[in-house]
Amino acid sequence: MTTADAHILAPGLAPTPFTAAEIRAGCPVGRVSIVRTPDGLGSIRFASDDEEGAWIEETALDERGEAAGPVERERSTWLELQEHAAFPAESTSIDRAELNGPLGTLPCLRYTVRRGEAVLVFWFAVDLPGMPIRVERTEGGETRTTLEVVAVSGLPGR
């Protein structure tokens, strides 16, 4: 008898870095990630949760880290959050790497995903289940960082 791998959501998909259960355990109420995108800084906060999912609040921040817009609330299930990292197996390579960035040097799972002319690289910190801590896009010979987590708070022991 074989046991299904909860990291593989469907045939033809690469395994995800975290299961829905691992994301739930790693994203407790109060976890806040401060992210930098080409549009500026933002805050992503797990506001409440239950067995099925969580309410997540996103807020734009100014250069001082103060709220610079309304709080946008959205409900996601733990499985939907896992599905964000479900990429086609045929166009995805996965390796272990260390990433040196604003959070320090962290062991990561690096997903390299080819989408037409673009190559996307998602860096998932092994000890921070949830969203990638960096996303890079290469197209036309130019690489740019499209998302980077610059701080995380609200985690036990951190």
Wavefront OBJ file of the C-alpha trace (Angstrom):
o trace
v 0.000 0.000 0.000
v 1.363 3.451 -0.886
v 0.834 6.675 0.992
v -0.037 9.807 -0.953
v 2.476 12.634 -0.683
v 0.645 15.731 0.600
v 3.248 17.887 -1.190
v 1.989 16.703 -4.613
v -1.427 18.173 -5.352
v -2.091 16.540 -8.724
v -0.413 14.446 -11.429
v 1.971 16.553 -13.498
v 2.673 19.027 -10.699
v 5.979 19.348 -8.870
v 5.855 18.833 -5.111
v 5.091 22.021 -3.192
v 7.611 23.214 -0.586
v 5.053 22.961 2.234
v 1.813 21.111 2.838
v -1.359 22.919 3.862
v -0.827 21.602 7.416
v 2.763 22.905 7.503
v 1.597 26.331 6.285
v -1.094 26.411 8.983
v 1.457 25.550 11.683
v 3.966 28.092 10.341
v 1.526 30.993 9.922
v -0.073 31.550 13.330
v -2.373 34.461 14.075
v -0.161 37.528 14.448
v 2.530 36.464 11.981
v 3.522 39.546 9.975
v 5.756 39.592 6.906
v 7.065 42.917 5.642
v 7.631 42.663 1.891
v 9.361 44.862 -0.665
v 8.001 44.849 -4.219
v 8.613 47.195 -7.164
v 5.591 49.162 -5.847
v 7.130 49.665 -2.377
v 6.706 48.128 1.062
v 3.732 46.178 2.333
v 2.605 44.218 5.354
v 0.980 40.774 5.229
v -0.610 39.762 8.549
v -2.432 36.583 9.575
v -5.348 38.176 11.447
v -7.403 35.103 12.410
v -7.538 31.447 11.512
v -9.395 28.198 11.908
v -9.073 24.605 10.755
v -9.922 25.479 7.118
v -8.013 28.714 6.539
v -7.173 32.247 7.599
v -8.112 35.882 7.197
v -5.078 37.698 5.845
v -4.661 41.475 6.003
v -2.474 43.346 3.515
v -1.488 46.984 3.970
v 0.759 49.279 1.925
v 3.499 50.893 4.026
v 5.407 54.149 3.622
v 9.209 54.379 3.833
v 8.973 54.646 7.655
v 6.958 51.408 7.855
v 3.690 53.200 8.697
v 0.375 52.240 7.094
v -0.040 54.157 3.828
v -3.420 52.896 2.728
v -6.428 50.847 3.720
v -6.181 47.358 5.151
v -7.346 44.802 2.599
v -8.739 41.602 4.130
v -9.019 38.342 2.241
v -9.891 34.817 3.278
v -7.771 31.917 1.975
v -7.893 28.255 2.804
v -4.671 26.510 3.817
v -4.939 24.420 0.647
v -5.291 27.563 -1.531
v -2.101 28.915 0.037
v -0.345 25.618 -0.756
v -1.677 25.739 -4.338
v 0.153 29.053 -4.924
v 3.377 27.008 -5.072
v 2.058 24.183 -7.299
v 4.017 24.436 -10.560
v 4.124 22.118 -13.603
v 6.721 19.395 -12.991
v 7.999 19.511 -16.585
v 9.022 23.184 -16.309
v 10.165 23.245 -12.671
v 13.469 22.363 -11.041
v 13.887 22.256 -7.273
v 17.145 22.395 -5.348
v 18.427 23.250 -1.914
v 20.355 26.495 -1.559
v 21.225 29.138 0.994
v 19.954 32.667 0.497
v 21.705 35.631 2.058
v 19.246 38.523 2.399
v 17.476 40.838 4.828
v 16.481 37.884 7.048
v 20.085 36.637 7.257
v 21.428 33.481 5.626
v 18.646 30.916 5.412
v 18.440 27.379 4.023
v 15.896 27.405 1.208
v 14.170 25.325 -1.377
v 14.792 27.126 -4.657
v 12.147 26.563 -7.322
v 13.145 27.576 -10.854
v 10.082 27.735 -13.086
v 10.148 28.354 -16.840
v 7.124 30.202 -18.231
v 7.585 30.894 -21.931
v 10.452 33.367 -22.306
v 10.509 34.112 -18.554
v 12.294 32.258 -15.766
v 10.934 32.717 -12.254
v 12.918 31.744 -9.176
v 11.040 31.307 -5.893
v 13.073 31.025 -2.686
v 11.168 29.254 0.126
v 12.889 29.397 3.529
v 12.809 25.884 4.961
v 12.064 27.172 8.482
v 9.400 29.727 7.429
v 6.496 27.752 5.938
v 4.309 29.918 3.740
v 5.096 32.423 1.035
v 8.491 32.626 -0.692
v 10.990 35.001 0.894
v 12.223 36.135 -2.525
v 10.927 35.978 -6.084
v 13.153 36.814 -9.053
v 12.106 37.138 -12.689
v 14.509 36.880 -15.638
v 13.305 37.888 -19.064
v 15.195 39.308 -22.021
v 18.486 38.771 -20.173
v 17.415 41.030 -17.284
v 16.859 39.713 -13.756
v 14.907 41.661 -11.202
v 13.594 40.903 -7.756
v 9.811 41.201 -7.777
v 9.234 40.353 -4.105
v 11.464 40.117 -1.059
v 10.504 39.534 2.562
v 12.539 42.004 4.617
v 11.196 41.170 8.109
v 9.026 38.570 9.850
v 7.493 38.872 13.318
v 4.865 37.147 15.406
v 6.455 33.713 15.370
v 7.154 31.785 18.579
v 10.886 31.761 19.300
v 11.707 34.540 16.794
l 1 2 3 4 5 6 7 8 9 10 11 12 13 14 15 16 17 18 19 20 21 22 23 24 25 26 27 28 29 30 31 32 33 34 35 36 37 38 39 40 41 42 43 44 45 46 47 48 49 50 51 52 53 54 55 56 57 58 59 60 61 62 63 64 65 66 67 68 69 70 71 72 73 74 75 76 77 78 79 80 81 82 83 84 85 86 87 88 89 90 91 92 93 94 95 96 97 98 99 100 101 102 103 104 105 106 107 108 109 110 111 112 113 114 115 116 117 118 119 120 121 122 123 124 125 126 127 128 129 130 131 132 133 134 135 136 137 138 139 140 141 142 143 144 145 146 147 148 149 150 151 152 153 154 155 156 157 158
